[in-house]
Amino acid sequence: MPTQQTIHEMAALDLAELIGHYALDDRTVPHLRLNFVSSLDGAATLDGRSGGLGNEQDQRVMNALRTFSDVVLVGAGTVRAEGYGGLDLGHDSVRWRVENGLPAEPVFAIVSGHLDLDPESGPFVDPPVRPLIFTHDGAPAHRRRALSRVADVITCGTNTVDLRQMRAELNARALPQVLCEGGPSLLGSMLEADVVDELCLSLGATMVGGESRRIAVSDHETVRHMRFAGVLRADDMLLLRYLRR
Ligand SMILES: NC(=O)c1ccc[n+]([C@@H]2O[C@H](COP(=O)([O-])OP(=O)(O)OC[C@H]3O[C@@H](n4cnc5c(N)ncnc54)[C@H](OP(=O)(O)O)[C@@H]3O)[C@@H](O)[C@H]2O)c1
């Protein structure tokens, strides 16, 4: 007889319970977690953005994941496509962080080689914490200078951002808990560098067809084995959690 697992409805969980579902016991152990949303047929975008694939409940999960993270990390492509502004955690999350000995807000960090980012745009306007930008030696000097006025620009690698070195930098800055919110190119690079510890995937109950990309793209296939670590349900959406095997 197959055993049936009860899948908890996440709407019943409050912020602390959601955090309890995802957080690790020892937050000093470096951990890189990814959070993505996908349609049932594997699309990572709808009309060029991810928002239309999710719902209010998966936004709550994203907020809970941000709440206990030290860093929220994204690729420059996602910043350009989604127009990232402030993280806007909300009162309950800020209170949870402060009560648990964390700074009020996580650090926002971007991975970019070309540094084609507007220093006067969302993430750099009145941030609660100075953002980080990870780049490489070949980045254009004039853009590096412009962005250095609004962020710490950190060089990791020669022609590409060395993501292992980036993680070492984050650890050295006492920022071990990393939440990466995409996008597909950055996840592809991360799989190649073998730095992914966890994937949280919100599987929406839609199929979209079209030519949208998957949540990971890279030049080479790279197999990384994961193990199932949990699932919640939000109406028809499944919130899946997988850890590095
Ligand atoms: N479904 C989801 O959950 C989800 C999540 C996030 C984003 N998205 C969607 O995905 C799309 C954006 O994805 P994307 O793949 O174009 O962008 P992305 O992965 O967010 O960012 C790609 C960029 O990051 C930089 N980058 C990544 N790895 C690097 C490395 N190892 N070395 C140097 N630079 C590196 C490069 O920046 P430079 O070009 O500046 O050199 C690269 O062009 C948007 O449509 C967004 O809405 C979906």
The ligand as an SDF file (V2000), in Angstrom:
LIG
                    3D

 48 52  0  0  0  0  0  0  0  0999 V2000
   10.6940   32.2210  -12.0360 N   0  0  0  0  0  0  0  0  0  0  0  0
   11.4270   32.8150  -11.1370 C   0  0  0  0  0  0  0  0  0  0  0  0
   11.3680   32.4670   -9.9620 O   0  0  0  0  0  0  0  0  0  0  0  0
   12.3650   33.9010  -11.5410 C   0  0  0  0  0  0  0  0  0  0  0  0
   13.2860   34.3780  -10.6220 C   0  0  0  0  0  0  0  0  0  0  0  0
   14.1300   35.4060  -11.0060 C   0  0  0  0  0  0  0  0  0  0  0  0
   14.0570   35.9210  -12.2780 C   0  0  0  0  0  0  0  0  0  0  0  0
   13.1530   35.4340  -13.1380 N   0  0  0  0  0  0  0  0  0  0  0  0
   13.0790   35.9740  -14.5080 C   0  0  0  0  0  0  0  0  0  0  0  0
   14.2680   35.6430  -15.1710 O   0  0  0  0  0  0  0  0  0  0  0  0
   14.5880   36.6730  -16.1180 C   0  0  0  0  0  0  0  0  0  0  0  0
   15.9990   37.1630  -15.8810 C   0  0  0  0  0  0  0  0  0  0  0  0
   16.8510   36.0720  -15.9380 O   0  0  0  0  0  0  0  0  0  0  0  0
   18.2880   36.1510  -16.5760 P   0  0  0  0  0  0  0  0  0  0  0  0
   18.7710   34.7610  -16.6830 O   0  0  0  0  0  0  0  0  0  0  0  0
   18.2410   37.0100  -17.7800 O   0  0  0  0  0  0  0  0  0  0  0  0
   19.0350   36.9940  -15.4790 O   0  0  0  0  0  0  0  0  0  0  0  0
   19.7530   36.6520  -14.1010 P   0  0  0  0  0  0  0  0  0  0  0  0
   20.1160   35.2330  -13.9480 O   0  0  0  0  0  0  0  0  0  0  0  0
   18.9800   37.3190  -13.0160 O   0  0  0  0  0  0  0  0  0  0  0  0
   21.0440   37.5280  -14.2900 O   0  0  0  0  0  0  0  0  0  0  0  0
   21.9630   37.2060  -15.2920 C   0  0  0  0  0  0  0  0  0  0  0  0
   23.0700   38.1770  -15.1710 C   0  0  0  0  0  0  0  0  0  0  0  0
   23.7270   38.0190  -13.9210 O   0  0  0  0  0  0  0  0  0  0  0  0
   25.0980   38.1950  -14.1000 C   0  0  0  0  0  0  0  0  0  0  0  0
   25.7550   36.9250  -13.8370 N   0  0  0  0  0  0  0  0  0  0  0  0
   25.2040   35.7530  -13.4770 C   0  0  0  0  0  0  0  0  0  0  0  0
   26.1650   34.8450  -13.2330 N   0  0  0  0  0  0  0  0  0  0  0  0
   27.3390   35.4770  -13.4490 C   0  0  0  0  0  0  0  0  0  0  0  0
   28.6970   35.0770  -13.3510 C   0  0  0  0  0  0  0  0  0  0  0  0
   29.0550   33.8470  -12.9450 N   0  0  0  0  0  0  0  0  0  0  0  0
   29.6440   35.9930  -13.6770 N   0  0  0  0  0  0  0  0  0  0  0  0
   29.3020   37.2400  -14.0720 C   0  0  0  0  0  0  0  0  0  0  0  0
   28.0470   37.6770  -14.1660 N   0  0  0  0  0  0  0  0  0  0  0  0
   27.0800   36.7930  -13.8490 C   0  0  0  0  0  0  0  0  0  0  0  0
   25.2890   38.6910  -15.5300 C   0  0  0  0  0  0  0  0  0  0  0  0
   25.1150   40.0870  -15.4000 O   0  0  0  0  0  0  0  0  0  0  0  0
   25.6300   41.1720  -16.4580 P   0  0  0  0  0  0  0  0  0  0  0  0
   24.7720   40.9850  -17.6750 O   0  0  0  0  0  0  0  0  0  0  0  0
   25.3960   42.4730  -15.7610 O   0  0  0  0  0  0  0  0  0  0  0  0
   27.0660   40.8850  -16.7180 O   0  0  0  0  0  0  0  0  0  0  0  0
   24.1420   38.0220  -16.2260 C   0  0  0  0  0  0  0  0  0  0  0  0
   23.7820   38.6460  -17.4310 O   0  0  0  0  0  0  0  0  0  0  0  0
   13.5780   37.7700  -15.9350 C   0  0  0  0  0  0  0  0  0  0  0  0
   12.6040   37.6260  -16.9200 O   0  0  0  0  0  0  0  0  0  0  0  0
   13.0060   37.4830  -14.5620 C   0  0  0  0  0  0  0  0  0  0  0  0
   11.6960   37.9320  -14.4520 O   0  0  0  0  0  0  0  0  0  0  0  0
   12.3130   34.4220  -12.8240 C   0  0  0  0  0  0  0  0  0  0  0  0
  1  2  1  0
  2  3  2  0
  2  4  1  0
  4  5  1  0
  4 48  2  0
  5  6  2  0
  6  7  1  0
  7  8  2  0
  8  9  1  0
  8 48  1  0
  9 10  1  0
  9 46  1  0
 10 11  1  0
 11 12  1  0
 11 44  1  0
 12 13  1  0
 13 14  1  0
 14 15  2  0
 14 16  1  0
 14 17  1  0
 17 18  1  0
 18 19  2  0
 18 20  1  0
 18 21  1  0
 21 22  1  0
 22 23  1  0
 23 24  1  0
 23 42  1  0
 24 25  1  0
 25 26  1  0
 25 36  1  0
 26 27  1  0
 26 35  1  0
 27 28  2  0
 28 29  1  0
 29 30  1  0
 29 35  2  0
 30 31  1  0
 30 32  2  0
 32 33  1  0
 33 34  2  0
 34 35  1  0
 36 37  1  0
 36 42  1  0
 37 38  1  0
 38 39  2  0
 38 40  1  0
 38 41  1  0
 42 43  1  0
 44 45  1  0
 44 46  1  0
 46 47  1  0
M  CHG  2   8   1  16  -1
M  END
$$$$
